[in-house]
Amino acid sequence: MRTKLGPPQSVRDKKSALRFYRYYPFADWEKSYKKRLGPQNGEDVYTYKRDGVDVRYSFAYVTDPEDITESPMMWVNLVDIEFNPPVPIGKIPSLVPEFKPPVEPNAPAFRSNIMVLLFSGTPSPAARAIVREPGSERLDWFLTFQMFALQGLPEFLTPQAPIDRMEIGIHSLKTVRERQRLTHEPILNPFSKEFAMRVPPPKPARKVPVPKYAD
């Protein structure tokens, strides 16, 4: 990754599950913090300015558990991309050149009140090497794009829905459909032409109360 993008502008490590990070200059990370915290615990950070939006990439890694050398082989298992300010979901492909969403309307896609999850392509057997979940070898893993809205998504989703960040990772379609069906609602692929052509459902008519008079 660094061969292609160059040294990261900084390295961060997560301090808790609530997305609190500590950032280190790359030179300091390489000199001391990498040995102290473990190379797999540092995320390479790159920030770009595109069309007036700050686009920050963070690359998270996993290592081979059998490689106990000082500099083990590492694989990217998650790319976290943040947008400041938030951007319409339909604008993400122009801000993230690496993002090539499927355009078929029936591409597996799901939503909740704060996120959209989109599956892409076919499952990859090689993806099992970067999954650290029990039983992962029995599942098929797909490339996925998960987009989050910190302020929540509207009930009627449109290409203008604001997105704060996107995760490029892998998910099991079987797990989402069977174990997460109560929180992941199937939807039309939001990057298809058919999605953009939808019309909002009519608002329910308000009933005018009829006064009742005594006989």
Helices and strands as residue ranges (DSSP letters): H 2-5, E 10-14, E 21-24, H 26-28, I 29-33, H 34-37, G 39-41, E 43-50, E 53-63, E 74-88, G 89-91, H 92-95, E 109-111, E 115-120, G 125-130, G 136-138, E 142-148, E 162-171, H 173-179, E 185-186, H 193-196
